[in-house]
Amino acid sequence: MQSQNYNKTEDGVRVRFAPSPTGYLHIGGARTAIYNWLFAKKHNGVFILRIEDTDVERSTTDSIQGIIEGLSWLGIDWDEGPYFQSKYIEEHKNAAMQLVESGHAYKCFCTREELDVKRKASLAAKQSVQYDRTCRRLTSETIAAKEAQGLPYVIRFKVPEQQGGICVNDAVYGPIEKQYQDIEDFVILRSDGSPLYLLSNAVDDIRDGITHVIRGQDGLANTPRQILIYEALGATCPVFAHMPLTLDLKKRKISKRTHGELVSVQFYRDHGFLPWALVNFLVLLGWHTSDDKEIFGREELIEAFSLEGIGRANSIFNYTPGDPKFFTDPKAISINSHFLRTLPIEKIAELVKDEFVKEGIWNPAYNSEKRQWFLSTLDLIRSRFHTLKDFPCLGRAYFSEDFPVDPKALKKRVLNYPNLKELMPRLADRMKQIEPWTLQTTEEVVRDFIQGLEEKPGIIINAVRTAVTGQLAGPGIFDVLVAIGKERVIKRLRRVPELFEETQK
Ligand code: GLU
């Protein structure tokens, strides 16, 4: 079997992401997709999405949908596909038959009971438990007779019996040798006629003209047998590049079972991550540049990416379930914050809109007459934020009259300072006179007001900030006052006696 005529590009690179749709798209799968995508982009190659859905019991349409949505959200676009492995089962079966005809595989009639007996005997004699190749030696007459009787059979691959072995020249792990004698004559077609995954995966890669197989380290166990299949089918082997595992701080493999939803791409989307920030973070789980650069733009990352940069050591996802401080790896948060602070504000506005809608504080005027105000306010408040959620939550007071006051402000010496009850409405009265309402005029009035008081300036400024924004920290206070606007500031300062009463409860 030879690979078909497929779209070839300059460098001829064709790679694929081949998820089994048995759950959501998790960060490990996304990382595999990203590495393949980057490699294709870097080499002007073709990136294929192939859904390996032959395990009908475990594959679900929800999962397929989740994978497609997750990749689309991340901005990982594919050039071909999605192809579905299940559509090619006949081709996989034919490949098995072709291998029988070419003498690379044989029909094995041994029953499960016979195999069990042999296995137990080998175990008792402390010998290898490999299949003893009985059926490899059957004459064509015996085979024909067994078939005529309608006896069921599997198809096994004929592993060479000579000395020597296979050398996997892995682009990440280097040369890995596997002796022929350590490989059993493995089954490629079951007695019900269904192909084994190992075969289907190799046949699909040949048909799709895959030049580089970039996948998780768990695929390494299959590789020597897949190379045998490639060679027997007369196809050129792709380059293999296996990626190290991702572990948590307790050295456990990142998995759905241990880490639940927090390893799904969806989780990051729901927690206000920017898609590119997640891509940037995931790339660094197992790959680095010689100068350990951490922040990349799209083009920059495509340019920098290479298989050589993938490390052999397992990467650490710095998170342990139950950690109350963070909901994910602090590096993921710091990368997200970086992009929140530096992306063009129009882009942030576009990304944040959904969050405002979800929180019920979206105002269509933010797209029309209030556009300038909306953009400059987002720009003002973003420097301390970590996720898109922070805009409508921590930043709620800028966009809504109904905002919470940080409970800490009611306890600490902020809003429970006794004189505030009387001072804040007085400041509000002074502010009423301010015209126009600018950085300079608000600052002059507040400073003048503070001058005549016994209280330290910090007490007044902190109280104003909390009364006006509900938050203990934020941008420069006069910027805040200008952004919130005269009328709303005055109204909120007049509410302080009420807030003070709450502090007394
Ligand atoms: N379907 C396999 C998986 O999800 C992919 C194996 C491969 O990439 O060759 O693990």
Residues whose N, C-alpha, C, O or C-beta is under 5 A from the ligand:
A	BS01	LIG	A18 P19 S20 E52 R215 G219
